[in-house]
Amino acid sequence: QVQLVESGGGLVQAGGSLRLSCAASGSIFSINTMGWYRQAPGNQRELVATIPNVGSPTYAYSVKGRFTISRDNAKNTVHLQMNSLNPDDTGDYYCYLGNGFPETNYWGQGTQVTVSS
């Protein structure tokens, strides 16, 4: 069984920063992709950023240049540094793990990010 535990959400003013962290535990294969998705009220869940165990990250166009994703393969953790936040970044942020190949998808419980104007 795989478990994802997120931390780091909260309330911040526009222009501020937050750092999200996620720790994966359980049967984690060496080949995997970790990342973050978000869901605003009334909207579908959307990709924010993902990063494979080896290779370059992928970012949503709306966060490029503001957000940075990183991971520690030895600790099975992924982090999202979010800078220059704006109210459009408000939503529930979900940690994602695509485990193995073909991927089996796992999700964290979500952490809330609120950006006030």
C-alpha positions as CSV (number, residue, x, y, z in Angstrom):
1,Q,0.0,0.0,0.0
2,V,1.1,3.5,-0.8
3,Q,0.5,6.6,1.4
4,L,1.1,10.2,0.5
5,V,1.2,12.8,3.3
6,E,1.1,16.5,2.4
7,S,2.0,19.6,4.4
8,G,2.6,23.3,4.0
9,G,-0.7,24.8,2.8
10,G,-2.2,27.9,4.3
11,L,-3.3,31.5,3.8
12,V,-1.0,34.0,2.2
13,Q,-1.4,37.4,0.7
14,A,-0.9,38.0,-3.0
15,G,2.7,38.2,-3.9
16,G,3.7,35.9,-1.1
17,S,5.2,32.5,-1.0
18,L,4.4,29.0,0.3
19,R,6.2,25.7,0.2
20,L,4.3,22.4,-0.1
21,S,5.9,19.1,0.8
22,C,4.7,15.5,0.3
23,A,6.2,12.3,1.6
24,A,5.4,9.0,0.0
25,S,5.7,5.7,1.9
26,G,5.0,2.1,1.2
27,S,5.8,0.1,-2.0
28,I,7.4,2.8,-4.1
29,F,9.0,1.6,-7.4
30,S,12.3,3.2,-8.5
31,I,10.5,4.3,-11.7
32,N,7.9,6.9,-10.8
33,T,6.6,10.4,-11.3
34,M,5.7,12.7,-8.4
35,G,4.0,16.0,-8.6
36,W,1.2,18.3,-7.7
37,Y,-2.3,19.0,-9.0
38,R,-4.8,21.5,-7.8
39,Q,-8.6,22.0,-7.8
40,A,-10.3,25.3,-7.4
41,P,-14.0,25.4,-6.3
42,G,-16.2,24.6,-9.3
43,N,-13.2,23.6,-11.5
44,Q,-11.7,20.3,-12.5
45,R,-8.5,19.1,-11.0
46,E,-5.5,20.4,-13.1
47,L,-1.8,19.7,-13.3
48,V,0.5,22.1,-11.6
49,A,3.8,20.4,-11.9
50,T,5.3,16.9,-12.1
51,I,8.8,15.5,-12.0
52,P,10.0,12.0,-12.9
53,N,12.6,10.1,-10.9
54,V,15.0,10.9,-13.7
55,G,14.5,13.8,-16.1
56,S,13.1,17.3,-16.3
57,P,10.0,18.6,-14.6
58,T,6.8,19.7,-16.4
59,Y,4.9,22.8,-15.4
60,A,1.5,24.3,-16.2
61,Y,1.9,27.4,-18.3
62,S,0.2,29.5,-15.6
63,V,2.9,28.7,-13.0
64,K,6.0,28.7,-15.1
65,G,8.6,31.0,-13.7
66,R,6.8,31.3,-10.3
67,F,6.7,27.7,-9.0
68,T,9.6,25.2,-8.7
69,I,9.2,21.5,-8.1
70,S,11.9,19.4,-6.6
71,R,12.2,15.9,-5.2
72,D,14.5,13.7,-3.1
73,N,14.5,10.2,-4.5
74,A,16.2,8.7,-1.5
75,K,13.4,10.0,0.8
76,N,10.5,9.7,-1.7
77,T,9.6,13.3,-1.1
78,V,8.5,16.1,-3.5
79,H,8.3,19.8,-2.8
80,L,6.6,22.7,-4.5
81,Q,8.0,26.2,-3.9
82,M,5.4,28.7,-4.9
83,N,6.4,32.3,-5.3
84,S,4.5,35.4,-6.5
85,L,1.3,33.8,-5.6
86,N,-2.0,35.4,-6.8
87,P,-5.6,34.7,-6.0
88,D,-5.9,32.4,-9.1
89,D,-3.6,30.0,-7.3
90,T,-6.2,29.4,-4.6
91,G,-7.4,25.8,-4.3
92,D,-6.8,22.4,-2.9
93,Y,-3.4,21.0,-3.8
94,Y,-3.0,17.3,-4.2
95,C,0.2,15.4,-4.1
96,Y,0.5,12.8,-6.9
97,L,2.5,9.6,-7.4
98,G,2.5,7.7,-10.6
99,N,4.1,4.5,-9.4
100,G,6.0,2.1,-11.7
101,F,5.5,1.4,-15.4
102,P,2.7,1.4,-16.5
103,E,1.9,3.9,-13.8
104,T,-0.5,3.2,-10.9
105,N,-1.8,6.6,-9.7
106,Y,-2.0,7.6,-6.0
107,W,-3.2,10.8,-4.5
108,G,-2.7,12.6,-1.2
109,Q,-5.6,13.9,0.9
110,G,-5.1,17.5,-0.3
111,T,-3.9,20.7,1.4
112,Q,-5.6,24.0,1.0
113,V,-3.9,27.1,-0.4
114,T,-5.7,30.4,-0.1
115,V,-4.2,33.6,-1.6
116,S,-5.9,36.8,-0.6
117,S,-5.9,39.9,-2.8
